[in-house]
Amino acid sequence: MEAIEEEGPLGKIIRFKEVGSTNDIAVSLAEKGHPNGTIVIAESQSKGKGRLGRAWHSPPDANIYMSIILRPALPPDDVTIMTFLSAVSCARVIRKETGVDVRIKWPNDLMASGRKMGGILLESKSERGRIIFFVVGIGINVNMKEEDFPLDLKAIATSVLMESGKISKKNPIIEGITDEMFFWLDVLKKGDRASIFKNWKALSDTLGEDVNVMTPNGLIAGRAVTVDEKGRLILKTKKGELKIISAGDVMVLRKEEK
C-alpha cells in the first residue's frame, strides 16, 4: 500500500491508489500523532464505510474518498455539531463547484433529486472531557454513470455527472471542502453555533417533509419540523405529538407514499 505525500495549503496530503478505508488509515495516523489538517485520499476503497455500519460502494477513479484529521479544542458534546458542520461544508462546495442542487438529509447525507450523492462518517477520540481528534470521512459520487452503480443502488444513488451532465475535476472539490471546513471551524470556535445550524437548515432535504425514521427503538413517522440546538430531529406525529430523535435512518416519503 504505497502512498504519495505532498504538502497542501492546510496540512499534509497523503494519497493512495487503493486502501481498505481512508477513515481507518486516518484514525491510525491520528493515533500516531499526525497533525491537524492531515488529509488521506484514495482512488478506491475495498472496505469503504458508511453510517450505521453500512458499506460504502467505492469503485476506482471516479469518486472522492477522503478523510481529514482535525484537532479542534472542543468538548465531546460537540461531536454532533461537527457532523452538521461537515455536511454544510460539503454541500456548499459541491453546489459552488458543480452547480448541482445538493441538499442534506438529516443528519449528513448529501442528496440530489431525492437520491444519495455522498455521505459523511465522523469518528473521534476523547480523553478527560476533551476531544483529542476527529476524523471526518467523506465519500462523494462524482463521475459515476448510472450503469456504474450495482443494481441495489441504481434507484437510490446519483452522482455529480448524472445530475449535471458534465465530468467534474475532483481536486477543486477536495480543496474547497477542506477550506470550507476550516472556515466553519473558526466560526464554531467563536461560539457561533447558530450560523452552522442556520446554514444546515437552509440546505435541508428533510425539514418540512413527511418522513419515516427507523430508530434504535423502532419506526417513528411524522413531519420533520426542525432540529434543536443539539442537532436532534424534531418530528410532529399525526396525533400532534412532538418526538425528539437523536439517532436514526430517515426516509423522506414521496407523494405516492404519503
N, C-alpha and C positions, 0 to 999 in steps of 0.2 A: 504494500500500500504506500506508494511513493507520493510525496507531497511537494508542491512548489510554493515557496514562501515569498511574499512581496510586502513592501510597506505601503499601506493605504493611508489616506488622509487622516484617519482617526485611530489607526492601530494596524497590527499585522494581519494580513490576509493569507490564509493557508488553503490552497486549492488541491483537490484530489480528483482523480478520474472517477473512481468508484469507492464508496465506503458502505458499511452496513447502515449507519445512521450518522448524519452530521451532528445531531444532538449528543449522541454517545461520545463522539470524538471531542466535542466542545466541553462536555462535562468533565471528561478525563483531563483535558488541558487546564480547565479552570481549577480542578483539584490540585494540579501541579503548580499552580500559581501564575498561569498566563494572565496578562493584564486586561483591564477594561478596554473594550473596543476590538478585541481579537475576533476575527470572523473566519469561520470554516465554511468552505463552499465545495460542493461535489457536482460532477456532471451526471452522476446517477447514484442511487442508493439500492442496496439489496434488502435492507430491513428498515425502510422509512417508517416513521412513527407518526400517528395522528392522535387526536384527542380520544379519551375514553378507551385507550388501549388498542385502537384500531391501527391497521397497517395503512401506509400512505403509498399509493402507486407511484413509482419513481423511475420511469424509463430514462434512457440516456439522452443527453444533449439538449433536449427540447425545453426543459423547465428550469426553474430556480429551486435549488435545495441549499439552504444556508442556515447557519446558527451563529448567533452573536453572543459573546461573553460580556456581561455588564456587571459592574461592581458599584452600584449607587449606594449611598449610605441611607438605607430605608429600613423600616421595621417590617417584620414578617406579614403584618396585615396589609401591606401594600402590594402583595402578590397579585391581587385582583386588579388593582388599578394598572399594574404593568401589563396585564392581559389586554385591557382596553386601550392603553397607550400603544401597544404593538399593532393592534388591529387598525387603529386610526392612522398610524404611520404608513402601513402597507396600502390601505385603501386610497389614501390621499395621493401617494406617489404613483400607483398604477393608473389612477384617473388622470393625473397630470401627464405622465409619460406616454400613455396609450389612447386616452380619450374614452376608454371603456367606463361605463356607469357601474363601477364596483360599489357594492354595499356590504354591510356587515350583519350577519345573522348572529344573534346572541350566543355566546359572548364574543367570539372572534373568528368565525368562518367568513371567508371572502366570497361573495356571491355576485353573479351577474345573470340576468334573465332567469332568475329563480334556480340557477344551478351553481354548484360549488366550483370556484376557480382556485381557491387557495385556503390554507389553514395555518394555524399557529399553535405551537406546543411550547409551553413555558415550564422550565424546570428550575429549581432553586435549592440553595443550601443555606441554612441559618444556624447561628450559634449565639447563645446568650442574648437572645432577643433582638439580634440584628441579622440582616441578610448578608451573607458572605459573597454570594454571586447569584446572578440569574443567567440562564442560558435560554435565549429566545430562538426557537427553531421555526423556520418559515419555509413553506412549500407553496410555490405558485406555478400553475399550469400556464406556460407562456406560448410556446409554438406547437402545441399538440393539435392534430387534426381529430375530428370526431372518430374516424376509423382507428385512431391510435389507442383509444380507450378500450379496456376489456368490456365485454357485454354487460356485466353487472354495474358498470359506471356510465355507460353511454347516455342514459336518460337523466342522470343527476349531476354530471360533471361538465365543465366547459373550460375554455382557455381564452387567453387574450386573442390568439389568432382566430378562434371561432367567433368571437364577439366583434372583432374589429375588421376581420378580413385581411389583416396585414401581419407579416413577420415582424417581430419586435426584437431589438437588441436587449440582452439580459443585463449587461453591466450598468447601463444608466438606471435601471430599476433597482439593482442591488445597491449602488452608490446612493441613490435617492432615499431608499428606505433607511440606510444607515444614518444619513444626515438628519432625516426626519425624526428618527427615534431619539437622537441626541438633543434635537430641539425640544421635543416634548419632555425628555428627562429634565432639562433645565426648567421647563415650566413646572413640572412636578416638584422639583427641589425648592422652588419658590413658594410652594404651598398652594398652587392654583390647580387643585383637582377639578374644580368646576369647569374649566375650559376643556379639559380632556373629555369629561362626560358630555359636555355640550356638543363637541365635535363628533363623538361617537353617536349620539342621538340623531344628529343631522344626517349621518350616513347609515342609519339603522335600516335593515331589511325586515326587522321583527316588530318594532313598536307600531301599534295601531292595527295589527293583524290578528286574526283568529289563528290560534296555534294549538298543537298538542305537544306537551313536553313530557318525555319519559324521564322520570327522576328515580333516584335510588329507592324511593317509596312507592313507585307506581306512576301511572299515567295521570296527568293533570291537563284539562282542557280549559281554554278561556281566551280572552283577548289580552294581548300584551300591552299593558298600559304605560309602563315606564321602567327604568332601573333606578334603584336607590343609591345612596352615597357609598354603599359597599359593593355596588355592581350587581346586586341581586335583581332578578327579573320579577316584576310585579304583574300578576295576572288577575283579571276580573272574570270570574266564572259567570255562567248564565244565571245563577242564583244571586249574583251580585256580591259574592264573597271575594275578598282580596287574598290571593295566595302569593307568598314570598318564596322564590325558588333560588337556591344557592348553586345548585349544580343540576345539569340535565341536558338532554338532547332535544333540540327544538325542531319541530316540523311545521312550517308555515302552510296553512291549508289553502289549497286552490279553491276557486269559486265552486267547482262541482263537488268539492269535498265538504263544504260547509252545511 
